[in-house]
Amino acid sequence: MKRRNFIKRTGLTAAGAVIIPTIIPSTVIGKTAPSNQINVGMVGTGRQAVNANLKNGFLKLNHCRVIAVNDVDSWRMTNSEKVINDAYSSAGKKYKGVKKYDDYRDLINNKDVDAVMISTTDHWHAPATIAAALAGKHVCMEKAFTVAPMHGKAIVEAVKAKGVTGRLDSEFRSIREFNRAVELVHNKVIGDLVEVEVGVPGELNGSALGPQETMPVPKELNYDMWLGPAFPAPYTMQRVHEPGTISSRPGWLRISDYCNGMITNWGAHLNDIALWGMKKEYENPVIVEGTGTFDKGIWHTISAFDLRIKYADGMKLKYNIDVPFVKFIGTEGWVRIEYPNKLTASSDSVLKFQPGKEDVSYKDTLTDKADFLKGIETGKPTLEPLEVGYNVYLLTMMGLISITLDSKLTWDQKAGQFVGDNAANAMLTRPFREKWIDKNVVDWMNKFQEIKLN
């Protein structure tokens, strides 16, 4: 079977009558026939893309091949090209099969690219992911989901409309201690679940940063395209990232034009585990209220918060700045997992539980990237479909909106908006600059921009 037909058939076939190829880590290129390999393109090649998504992700998997890279920073793109070519080179034989694209749209239009990894700034997630989905490409997208809920809704609907595989790229479900905690909850080792507590770390760059002087744009950076859907702003290194390196944490993570802050960033990891344990991945809360503070200056995202969230069945979720942890509280005990691997419980008996044949077990959970590839091969949902990732993001954004407006909010699940609060509903969407975005993507995003106000 030709490779293109293999990808098309296995990506769209329903359960049954499909032989699922085994996805295994490998450092030996060529172990899987090229006809069965999934070709991956990287949109965005910064710190997270190279360290997490390439070196500890796709480059460790035998069943795919990264064949293309794109970035608005040419130094970063060339760096990732070298990382990939070196990984695929064997002794005495250099590999030079990676193509570079200055424009993400050209990478997406490459007919040999089957799947795309979106590792850009958050404000580029929606345009790039929608473009990939509309082009029929399977898509794995970095967290946080995007910068406005309605942009996220547009992503989900594009993936659904085209029937492609989608996954939010959080690796926490693959960490054994985290899925072990959920395993204990789902097997009711702590009784019926009644409440969950979630903590995320504060900003990792230290204190807030005041106004910065305008600087010359580095020659390797297409700054106008980096801004993309965001509106024009003067260049300074602390707005973007440090030139010539991927080792430092970029400043854009603390600027609301490009990112909603840690409430959505690390919140994507920990709240996904919470909703997975609660079995509320496809449900939104009905009541959200809380308090918080914001930094001032060029870095001005939320710096501290304390949220109280309630679901229709009475389930409660507490979410605040703390160490990164999730605590499940049941009628007969509790279990707590703190990143990276500290698992504790109300008693030793809870931790000693081992699933039997009729119990739920998550010990064989695939890595995030392997899970994405398996979704492409089988046509079945990934462990964290984009719809689930969106619900996690919407949860965190509800909290951010509540704190911003200093208002207790009630959510109408059917209408998909807040009850009787025009100000809150207006914050579900956000205008964007259309430059660098194809008209079909702009039209698609605009379909989800209008909110009916009361």
N, C-alpha and C positions, 0 to 999 in steps of 0.2 A: 504494500500500500504506500502511495506517495505520502511524504511528510505532511503536506497541506491537507490532504484528505483525512489523514490520521487525526490531526488536531481538530478538524471540523467535526468528524464523526464522533470521536470520544468526548468532545466538549459539549455536545448537544444530545447525547444519547441518554435516555431515562434509565432508571435502575433496572438491572437484569440484562443478560446477554452481552455483557461487556467484560472483557478480560482486563483487569486493572494491573498495569505494569507496576512493579515494586520500585519505590523511590528510595534510594539509599545514598548515604554520604559516600563520596569517593574522591580520591585525588588522581585517579587514573582516567584521563580523557579518552573517549572512544569506547568505553565499556558498554554504553548503550548505542545502538545504531542511530546514525544521524536522522534516519527517517522517522524515528520515534522521539527525537528530542524536541523540547519546547523552546523556541527561540525567544529570548527576553531582551527588551530594550529598557535602558535606565533613563528616566527623565529626572534630572537633578543628580549631582554627583558630589555632594558635600560630605560632611562628617558622618551623618547617619547612613547615607547611601553606601559609602565605602566601607566603613567599619562594621556596620550591622547588616546591611542588606546584601553586600557583596562578600566580604571576607568571611563573615560568620553566617552567610545565607546562601545565595544562589551558587557561589563558587565552590561550595562544599557538596553540592548535589550533582549527581551524575546524569540525571534525566533531563537536564536543561542546558542551554548554552546562551550566555550573554553575548549578543552580537552587535549591540549598538548603544551609544551613550549620547546624552545631550546635557548641556548646561549653558547658562548665560555667562559663566566665568570660564574662559578658555583654559586657564591654568588647571582648574579643577577637572575639567573634562579630559585634558591630556593626562593628568595624574591617574584618573580612573581607568583610562585606556591602558596605561602601563600596568596597573594592578591586575586587570583582567587578562591581558596578553601574557604577563608573567605566570599567572595561575594556570593558564592553559598550555604553556610551553613545557615540553618534555626535555629530557637530557639531550643536549646537542641539537635540539630542533626548536627554533623560536616560532611562536604563534603570533600572527599579526592580522587576525580576522575581525577586529572590532572597528566599526564605522563610527565616526564622530559627526554630530549634527549640531549646528549653532541654533537651529530652530526646532523646538519639540514637535512641531507639526510635520516636519519632514521625516523625523524618526517614526512617528505614528503611521505615516503613509508608506513606509517601507513594507512591501508585501511579504517579506520574509520574517518580519517581527510578529510573533503570535501573541505575546503578552507584554504588558508594560508595568514597570515598577515606578510609581510616582513618589519621588523623594524631595520634592521642592519645598519652598516656604509654604506655610499653610494657606496663604491667600491665593496661591496658584493651584491648589488642589482641585477645585471645582472645574475651572476651564480645561485643565490638562486631562483630568479623569473623564470628563464628559466627552471631550474630543476623542479619546481612546475608545470609549465605549461605543460612540456613534460610528466609529470606523470598524467596529467588530472585533476589537482587541480585548482580550481578558486583562483585567487590571487589578493590581495590588497597590494599595494607597497607604502612605504613611499617616500616622496620627499626628496632631489632632485633625479631626475630620475636615474642617474648613474654618471660615471666619464668620459665617452667618447661617442660621438654620435653614433658610430657604435655599441657599446655595447647596447645602447638603441634601435637601429633598430632591433637587434637580439631579444630583449625582445618582441617588438611589433609583430614580425613575428612568434614567438613561441606561443604567446597567440592566434593569428589569426589561425595558423595551427591546433591547438588542439581544437579550438572552445570553450574555457573556458571563463568565465567572468573575466574581468580585470578592475582594477580601480587604479588611482593614488590617494593617500590619502591626498588630500588637503581639509580642511574643510571650506575654505573661501566661496565657493558657497552656503554653508548652513547658513552663517551668514546673517541675514535678511537685514542689511544695505547694504551689498555688492550686494546681488541679487536684492535688491530694486533699486540700482543705475543702474544695467543692465536692469532691468525692464523699467526704465524711458528712457533709450537709445533705447531699442528695440521697444518701443511704439512711438518713435520719438518725445518725449516731448521737446527735445532740437534740433529738426530738423534733418537734415542729419549729420551723424557723419563724421568729417573730420580729427580729430587728437586726440591722446590719450597720456597722460603723466603718467609715473609710477615711483614711488620711493620705495626704500627698505632701511631699516636701515643699518648702518655700522656694523662692527663686534662688537659683544656684550661682548667680553672678554677683552676689553681695547686695550692697545697698543700691538705692535708686540712682540714676545718672541724670545730671542736669543737662541743660541745652549744650549742644556741641557746635563747634565752628564748621562751616562748610569746607569740604576738602575736594581736591581734584579727583575725578573718577579714575581708578586704576585702568590702565590700557587694556587689560585682559577682561574687563567687566563691561557687558552691555547693560548699563544701569537702567536705561529706559525700559528695556524688556524685563529686567529684574523687578521693577515696579509693576509692570504689566497691568493687571486689573485694578491695582491701587492707584490713588491719585498722586500727582507729582509732588515730590518733596526733595529738598537739597540733599546731596550726597554727603555722608560722613561715615567713616568706617563702622562706628557703633550702631548705625542704622542697619547695616548689612552684615558683613563678616570680615574677618581679618584676611587680607590678601596673602596668597602664597602658602596657605596652610589649611588643614582641616582638623587641627587638634584643639582649637579653642571653640568655646560655645558662642554662637553668633548673637548679636544684639537684637536682631529682629524678633527673637522669641519673647521679648518684653515690650513690644510695640503693638498696640491693638490694631493698627492698619494691616498687619501681617500675621498676627497670632493673638488669640484671646488670653494667653498666659497659662500659668501652671494649672489653673482650675480645669482647663480643657486638655492641656498637654499630658502631664502625668495622670490627670483624671481619666484619660482614655484607657490607661492600663488598669488602674485599681477599680474603677467603677464598672468596667467590663466584667471583672471577676465577681464583683458584687451582684450584678444583674444575672450573671450566669448561675451563681449559687441560689439566687432568689427565684430563678426561672421566670424572669420578667424581661427577657431580652427583646421581646416584641410588644412591650407595654410601656406607657409613659406614666409618670406620677400625676396625681390630681392636685396636690398642694405643695407649694415650695415657698419657703421663707428663710431669711437669714440676714446676717450682718457681715460687713467686711470693710477693708480699707484698700486704697489704691496708692501706688507710688506716683510721684510727680516728676516732670522733666521729660526727656526723650524716651526714657523707659518708664512707662506709666500703666502697665497692666496691674491686675489685682494682686495684692501682696499678702493679704490675710483674709480668711473668711470662715464662717461658721454657719452651716446650712442644716435645716431640718426639712426632710422630704417625706411625703406620705403617699401611699398607693391606695387604690380604690378598695382593696380588701383589708386595709388597716396596717399593712406592712410599713415599717418605718426605716428610713435610711438617714444616718447622720454623716455629714461630710465636712471636713475642715482641713486646715493646714496642720500637719503633724509629721511624724515619720511616715514613710510609705507603708501602709498596712491595710488589711481588711479583717474585720472581726465579725463572725457570724454568731448570733446569740439565739439559742433555741430554748424550748421549754424544759430541756433536761441537761443543759450544759452549753458550752461555747467552744469555738475553735478560732484561733487568730493566726494569720500569716503576715509576717513583716518582711519586706524585701531586703535581701534577695532570697533568703531560705530559712528564716526562723519561724518554725511552726510550733505553736503552743496550744494548750487546751485546758479545759476546766478540770480534767482528770487524766491520769495515765491511761485509763481504759479507753478513752476516746481515741487516743493516738495509736493504741495497740490494735484497733479494729482492722481487719483485713477482709476485703470483699470476697464473697463466695460466688458460686456460679450464677446465682440468681440476682446478685447485687450489681450496682453500677461500679465500673472501674475505669479510671482515666490514665492508668500507668503507661499505656502505649500511645499516648497522644503524640501526634507528629509535630515536628517543628513548624513554625509559621509558614516558612517558604515551601516546605514539603507539602503542607496542607493545601496551599494555594495551587501547586502543581497537580495534586490529586483531584482537586475540584475541577480543574480544566480537563483532566483525563476522563473523569467519571460523569461529569455533568451534574453532580450532586453539590449541595451547598457546602461551602467551606465552614470551618469551625467558627469563624467570625465574619459572616457575610457583611457587606457594606450596609445593609439595612439595620443590622444589629449595631454596627459601629456608629451609625447615625443616631440611633436611640440613646446610646451612651453619650454621644456628643450633645444631643438635645437636652438630656438630663443636666449636664454641667452648665449649659447655656441658660437653662431656666434659672439655675441658681445665680449665675452672673447677672442676669436681667433683674431678678428680684432684689439683689443687693444694690445694683446701680440705681434702681428706682426707689429703694427703701420701701418695698411694698410686698405684702403677702399675695401670692399669685395662685389662681385656680386654673387648671388646664382642662380644656374640652377635647377629649381624645378623638371624638368623631369629627369635629370641626377642624382640629389641628391648630388651635390657637387658644390664647388666654380668654377667660370669660370677663367681659366688661372692662377691659383695660387696653385702651387704644395705644397708650404709650408703650406698654410691654409688647403688644402685637407689632408695632412699628419697628421694634428692635429685633424681630425675627428675620428681617431682611436687611439688605445693605446695597446701596448703589455701587456700581463698579465701572471702571474705565474700559471701553471696548477695544482699545488698541491692542494689537497682538492676539486678538481672539477672533477666530473665524465666525462669519455671520451665522452659520447654522448652530454653532455653540452658543452665541449670544442670544439668538432667538429661543433656544431651548432653555437657557437660564432665566430669561425674562418671563417665560411661562409660569415660573414659580415665585416670581418676585412680588406679585400683587397680593396684598393681604386685605381682606374685607374688614374694615373697621366698624365698630358698633356706633 
